[in-house]
Amino acid sequence: MRKAVIALFIIAIVLQFSCEPPGKQQTVAPPAPLYSDPHPVPADAMEMKVTGEHGGRLISIVLADPKTFHQLIHTEADTQTYNELMAAGLTKLNNQTQEVEPALAKSWESSEDHLTWTFHLRQGLQWSDGAPFNADDVLFTMEVVNDSKIESGAHDVLVLNNKTIAWTKLDDYTVQAKLPMIFAPFLRQIEGGSVPILAKHKWESAYREGKFAEVMQVNMDPKDYVGMGPFTLKEFKTGQRVTLARNPYYWKKDANGKRLPYLDEITFEIVPTQDQIELRIEKGEIDTHYTIRPEDVDTLRQAGKTTNVKIIDLGPTYDFEGIFFNQNSGKNPKTGKSFLDPVKRGWFTDPNFRQAISYAINRVALVQNVFFGKAVPSYGMESVSNKQWYNDQITKYLYDPAKALQLLQAAGFTQKTAEAGTTLYDKKGNEVRFTLNTNAGNSLRNTECNLIVSDLAKIGIHVEYTPLDFNALLTKVDQTFDFDAMLLGLGHDDLDPNSGLNVWLSSGTLHFWYPRQKKPATSWEKRIDELFLQIQQTYDFAERKKYYDEVQQIVAEQQPMIFTVTPKIFVCAKETLGNLKPALSRHRTLWNADELYWKKQ
């Protein structure tokens, strides 16, 4: 089960090629040499029911430099993408079917009470540096995950009712997990996107020295990156690109017994604007792109008739986005000052204030004016596409400025009108004014924020909209906590409720409005913590759905995140890209990158 990650970037895949002017004789390149595997394929390699040809390079586009390459400690979506290409777990979640599949563990079984799980590891596998993989790597990984000093999303979701899972080694290729309670999504929770297995021989010394958080940073020597994924780190140049190369020791093979992956390299070029990305697609330079802006869909469909690029409509995303207000009551340990102005915190912690903001936002206008009709209004934490878990009965805050003002007046706020316009004041006479941030370079969110600023001005609230650099924004959200309100999106790739534990638990690292609480700050957060515990402890779907429906209703009532819209997802791909299996879960076109290949023309 993949933990939620901050979805702030646009990524596209392009293949570099050379074009001659019309009428000019082209030089025919010599045929590429046949692929020769430098190492024997392990007897225990996992066979995939695919075929293809080796060779070629994909070039991908991201909006910002990576903040880290750390396999376990990260929150941003681009690092999640890199790691899912360079790391692997005991299990893997199939993005299309949402089913759990074997990975580094080839099989497993559980006791009748579902408290003891035994995993049988693939034998003869090697890390990307050639070192052998075995049970010691699994036990080391789980020791790190269980360590409360290592702030990772994996720790958030694998500590069960404040108790850790006990892992033991039965032999070099068998490990056993003893759970402190029934944990229904266990196999989903240990998949590679959430718990990548770490190389003990590489990272143990840093962990024992208390320096584990310092490794796998962007200034590392690429040769020092060690993983079990289909690719490994080749190069990072600040402001230019991240390049991944084929892992020569990868442990999957195709239907003909040839080692995967097929591609030689994937390069992520760092391009700061979406407009530049759109132009490259329109010119036919893009091979596959995981999110096309709604305003570009029709143009690119027309261009695709000559560029051999098809546009695929995947429907409303599983992801969610919205506004959250800073409710952190903590103090900066260096200055002793509150992270947030107490006056603003008084507003932001009032559910009437948050509900009023929700009523004041015209979501239908956002759908039409920002997303060109290619989105649906959003009122809750689950997408309508998640048909299994979506609760259609939650409270919905339809656009109603009069109702918003009524709630504010009931909470002691008043409006005053002057020549300059209408202004809202709290009961102590403070003008209601705050700053709204989102990530710079995202034209959709920029327009969305400007419309929200206009909506709130109608009820007298003055909002200063300030877009921020991607990494600066993450620092405010995750470290310094010096912000008022943010409009952000969160990736939601595994549809099981527990994939969002690091967001919705009061102790979660991505509980943005007040993260890492020692104990729940409010009664409603305490109730959500209790409900998720109940969701974890039963395999009965009807019971799990009942508890999760209540979670969704509490979030709807309390509005810790004011959901705005659910965009429809469009991806594009060249007809010559083989084994493409687009899915709503991220990465939508690269999740099976080890199978992708270029068809011969």
N, C-alpha and C positions, 0 to 999 in steps of 0.2 A: 504494500500500500504506500503510495507516494505521499509524502507530507505536502501540505500546501506551500507554495512558493510565490514570491512577489512577481507577478507577470507584468513587466514594465517594458518589454522590448519587442521589436519586430525583427524577424529573421527570415532570410531568403537564401535559396541555393542557386548558384549559377555555374555554368560550365564555360570555361574560357575556350574560345576557338578563333580561328583566323578566317576572314572572308576576303575574297578577291573581288574587284569591281566586275560588273557584268561585262561579258565579252572577253575578259582576260583569261588566258589559258592558265589552269590551275596545276600546280605541281602535286602529284600523287605521292603521299607519304608512304614509306615502306611499311609493310605489315608489322604490327607490334609483336615482340617476341612472346612465345608461349610462357605462361606463368609457371615458374618452378618453385615449389615450396622448399625453403631452406631447411626445414625441420620435419621430422616424421609426425603425422597427425596422430594424436593420442588414441589408443584403442577405445577409451571411454568418452571420446568426443561426442557431443550431442549432434545428432543428424537432423537437419532441417529439410523439409520437403520442398526444396526450391532448386532451381538450376540457374546458371548465369555465366557470365564471362568476367575474368579478372582484368583489372586495369582501369585507368581513368581517375579523374579528380572532380569533386564537387566544390564549389565556392559558395560559402554561406555569408549572409550579411547580418550583423548585429548593430545596434545603435550606440553601444558604449563599451569601453574596456571592461574586461572581467574584474571583479573586485577581489576574487580569490579563486584558486583551483582546488580548494580543500574539499575532499570527498565527503566529509561528514559535517563540517561546520560552515554552512552557507544558507542564505535566504533568497537569493535572487535567481530568477528563472534561467538566465543564460549559463550560470555555473552548473545548475541542475542538468542542462542539456549536455554540456561538456562532460560531466561526470557519468551520465548515462551512456555516453559513447566510449568512455575510458575505464569504467568500473563495472562490477557485476555483483549480484547477491546470491543467496541460497536459492531464492525463487525469482520469477519474473512475472510481471503483470502484462498480459497481452492487451495492447491498447484498443484493438478492434473488438475482441470478444469480452474483455474485462474478466477473463478467467486467469487463475494462477497457473503458471507452468513451471516445470523443473528448470533449474539453471545450474549453479555450481553444485547443488544437491540434486542427484539424479532421481532420488526417490525418498519417501519418508512414510512413517506410520505413527499412529498415536494410540495411547491407552484408551480403554473404554470410557474413562472419566474425562478424557481430553486434557489432562494435566501434564502428561509426559509425552514428548514428541522426540522421535529418533530419526536423524537425517543421515543418509548414506551419500557421501561425497564422491564426485568423479575422481578417478585415480589417474595419475600420470600427467596431470595438468601443470602448466608453468605460468609464472607471472610474466609480465611484459619484459622483465630484465633477465628471464631465463631461470630464476630460482623456482624450486618446487613449491606447489600449493598443497596444503594439507590441513588437518583439523586444528593445528596450532594457530593458524591464521584466523579461523572462525572464533576460537576461544578468546584470542586477543581482541578481535573486533567487538565481541559482546562485552568484554571487560570495559572497553572504552565507552561503549554505549551506556552501560550501567553506571558509569561514573558521573555523579551529579555536578562535578566541577567542569565537565565538558558540556557546554550548552549547545546541544544539537536537537534537531527535530526528532531524530530517532529516539533520544532519551525521553522526550515528551510523550511519545506514544507507546513505548515499551516498558515504562515503569507503571505497573498495574496496582492501583490502589496503594501507592507509595511503597510497593514492594518490587524488587527486581526479579528477573527470570534467571534461574540458576542453570548455567551451561557446564557440561562435563564432556571430557574426551573419553570415548570408549576404546577407540583405536585410532590409527593415523587417518582413517577415512570414515569415521563414524562419530557423530556428536549427538548429545542428548540434551534437551531443554526441559526443565521442570518448571511449570508455570505456577504462580501462587494462587491463581484462580482461573476459571474458564475464561478464555479470551477468543471469542468467535472469529475475529479477523486476523488471527495470528499469522497464517501463511501469507496473507496479503501484506501484513505489516513488515515482514522481513524481506520483501522483494528488494531488488537492487537499487531502485530509485530512492528508497527510504533508508536501507541499511546496506551500503556497499561493503563487501568484505575487504578489510585492510591488510596490507602486507606486513606481517609481524617483523620479518627480517629488516624491513626498511624503516618502520615508524616506531618500533617499540622503544628504542633508546630515547627518542624525543619525548615520548609519553612518560617514561619513568622519570625524566628530568623535569617534568612539568612544562614542557615546551611544545606540546602537541598542537596547540592552536596556532603556533607560529610556522608550522611546516605547510607545504603545498601552497605557498603564496605566489603572487604573480611575478615576483622577481626570482623565482627558483630556476635552476638549470633544468631545462626540459628533460635531460637524461635522468634526472632524479625522480621523475614522476613514474610510479610503478602501479599498474592496475591489471585487472582481468577482463577489461572490455575489448571490443573489436578494434579500437584505435588507441593510440597513446600520444602524449604531447610531443610535438616536434619543434614548435616555435611560437613565441609570443613577442610581438613588437607593439609597444604602446602606441595607441592611436592608429594602428594600421591593420593588424590581423592576428588571429590565432590559427595555427595550423596543426591538424592532427594527422598522424600517419598510421598505416595498417600495423596492428599488433601481430608480429610474426609467430607468436605462440598462442593465438586465439584458439579456443576450445570447441568451436562449432564447425561442422562440415556440411556441405550441401548433399543433395541426393546422389551425386556421383562420387562422393567421398573426397571432394576437394575442400581444402580449408577455406573458411570464410574469414574476413569479409572479402567481397569482390573489389571494392574500390581501393585505390592506392592512398588517397588523401582526401580529407575534407578541410577546407580553409574557410574560416569565418572572417570576412573582411569587416572592419569597423567603419561604418558609415553613419554620420550623425543625423540624417534627416530621412523621413519616409518619402519625401518627394523624389529624392535621388534614387531610392529603391524602385519606385513606380516607373521612373524613366527607363531603368535597366530592364524591367519586365517588358515594357512596351516595345523596346528595341529588340526583344527576342534573346537577350543575354541571360535570362533567368531560366534555370532548369526546373526548379521547384521552390515554392514559397509557402510558408506555413500560415500566413495571415495576409490577406489582401484587404486594403481599406475599402469600405463600402462604396465610397465615391469613385473608386477606380475599377470596379467590377465590370461595368458595361463597356468602358473603354478597352479594357484588357481582353474581354471576350471578342471584341471586334478585331483587335490586333492579333489575337491568337489564330485567326484564320490564315495568316501568312507566316506567323512565327512558330506554328506547330506546338503551341502551348494551350492546354485545355484548362478550363476553369471548373472547379468542383465545389458544389454547394454542400456543406456538411450539416447545415442547420444551426440552431442556437447553441452557443458554446456551453460547456459544463462550467467554465470559469465564472467568477462573480467579481463585480467591482462596485465601488460606492465610496461614500464619505464616512470617515470616522473622526471623532473629536478626541483630543488628548484628555484623558481622565486620570492621569498619573498623579498620585498624591505624594510621590517620593521627592527627595531632595538631592541635589548634586553633592556627592560626597566631598568634592574639592572645595566648593564655595559655601556649602551649607544652605544655599538658597533653593527654593522650590523649583522644580522643573518647569512649572506652569504658574502663571499669574493666578493667585487664589480667586480673584474676581471671575476670571474666565472659567476656572475649574468649577465654580459654583453654577455657571450656566450649563457647561458641558455635561455635568453629572446629573442634571435634572432631566428625567425622561420626557417631561412635558416639552422642554426645549427641543430635544432631539426629534420628538414626534412632530412638533410644529415645523421644523426644518423639512421633514419628510413630506408633510402636506404641501409645503410651499414650492416644491420642485415639480416642474411640469415634465414628467417623464415622456409623455406622448410627443411633446415638442422636441425633446432630445432625440427620440427615435427618428422623427421626420427630418429635423434640421441638422443633426450631427451624423446620423447613420443612414440617411437617404432611404428610410423605411426598411433597412436591412438589419433590424434588431427588434426586440420586444421589451416592453417595460418590465422592470424587475422590482419585486417587493420583498424577496426573501433570500435565504442563504443557499437555496438549491435551484438549479436551472430547470425549466420545463422539460428539457431534454433528458433529465435524469428521472425517467418515468417510474422507476422502481421506488424511489425515495422521496420524490417531490410531494409536498403537502399543499394542496390547492385551497385549503380552508383557513390559512393564516390571515391575520388582520392585514389589510392592504390600505395604504395611505394614498388614495387617489388625489389628484391635484385639486386643492381647495384652500386658497389663500385666506378665506374668511375663517375656516376651521383652524388654520394655523394661528391666526391672530387671537382667536378665542382661547386656545390653549395657552398662549403666551400671557394673555391678560389674567387667566386663572392662576398663573404662576407668579404674578406680581409685576409683569412687564407692562409698560405703557408706551403709546405712540405720541409723538409731538410733531406737529407740522409747522414748518417755517418756510420762508421764501426759497431756501435751498432744497427743500423737499421734506419727506417724512423720515423721522429717525426713531428707532426703538431704544428705550432706556429700561434698565432693570429697576427693582424696587428701591435700590439705594441711590438711584440717579446716575448710574454709570451708563454711558453710551455703549450699545451692543455693536462691537466691531471686532473682527478677527481676520486672520490671514489663512488663505486656502492655498495649499501647494499640490502640485503633481509633477510628474517627470517631464522635463523639457524635451522637445523634439517629437512629442507625440501630438500630432495635429488634431486627432479626434478628441483627446482629453483636453487639449487647449480650448477647443470650441465648446466642449461640454462644460468646462469650468466657467467660461465667460457667460454662458446662458444661465448657469446656476447663480452666478453673481447677480445677474439681472433679475432673476426670480426672487432672490432674497431681498433685493433693494425694494421690491414692491411692498414688503411688509416692514420696511424701515431698518433692515439689517445691512450694515455696510461691510462688505467683504473685499479685502485686498488680495487679488489673485497673483501669486508669484510662482512660476514654474522653476524647478530646481534641476541641476545636474543629477543624473541617475545615482551616482555614488554619494553625493552630498545628501540627497533625499534619504537614502538608506541609512546613513549615519544618524540623521535626526530621528528616524523611526526606531532604530534598533539600539542606539548607544546614548545619544545626548538628550533625547526626549524633549527637545526645545522646539515644539511646533504647536499650532492651534488645531488645524484640521488638514486632512489629506484626502485626495481622491486617488485611490489606487485600485489595481486589479490583482486578484489572486488566482493562481493556477489551481485547478481542481481536477486532477487526472484520474484518480481512483474514485469510483462512485460510492464506495462504502463510507458510512458516516465517520468512521474512525480516521479517515484520511485527513480530517480537519481538526484533529485533537490539538495540534500546536497552535491553532487559531482560537478555538472555542473554549478550551480549558483555561481557567483563571491563571494557571501556572505556565501557560504556553508561551513559547518564545515569539510567536506571531500574534499574540493576543494584543493587537496594536494599540488599542485605547489605554491599556494598562497591563503591560506584559510582566511575566515572571512573578506573579503575586505569591507571597508566602502562604497566604490563606485568602479565600475569596473576599473581595472588598465589598460585595453586595450580596443580598439574599438570592437574587436571580442568578448571579454567577455561581453561587453555591449549588443551586438547584440544577443548573446545567452540568456541573461537575458530577453530581449524583446520577443524573440521567445517562450520561455517557458511560459511567461505571456499569449501569444496568444493561446498556446496549452491548457492552463487551461480554457480559456474563451469560448470555443465552444464544443458542443457535436457532431458536424459533423466530422465523422472519416476522410473523405477525406481532410478536412481543417487541422485537427490535424496532419495527416500524412505529408502533404505538409510542415508544419512548422518544424516538427521533421526531415524530410529529410534534410532541410537546416541546422539544428543544427548538424546533423551527418557530413555533408560536411564541415562545418566550423571546427569542431574538426579534421577532416581528413587533412584539409589544415594546420591548426596551430600546430597539433601534440603536445598538452600539455601533452598527454599520448601517448607513442609510443607502440601501441598494438603489441603483439608478436604472441601468439598462442591461440586457443580455444580448450582446451582438451576435449576429449570424456569422458563421465562419466560412470563408471561401479560401480555398487553396488552389494553386496552379501547379502544373507539372508538364514537362516535355513528354511527348508521346514516346520518345526513345528511352525514357527512364524505366527500367524493368523492375518488377517485383514491388512496385509502389503500392502501399496499402494505407491510404489516408484514413485518419481517425480523428475524432474530436479531442481525444486526450493528447496532451503534449508529449513529445514533439510530434506534431501531426503528420509530417511527411518524413521524418528522420528516425522515428522510434524503432524501425527495423532496418537501420542503415547498414547493418552487416549483410543484408540480403540484396540491397540495391545494386544495380549494374547498368551499364550502357548497352542497349541493343545494337546489334550490327545493322547498318543501313544498306 
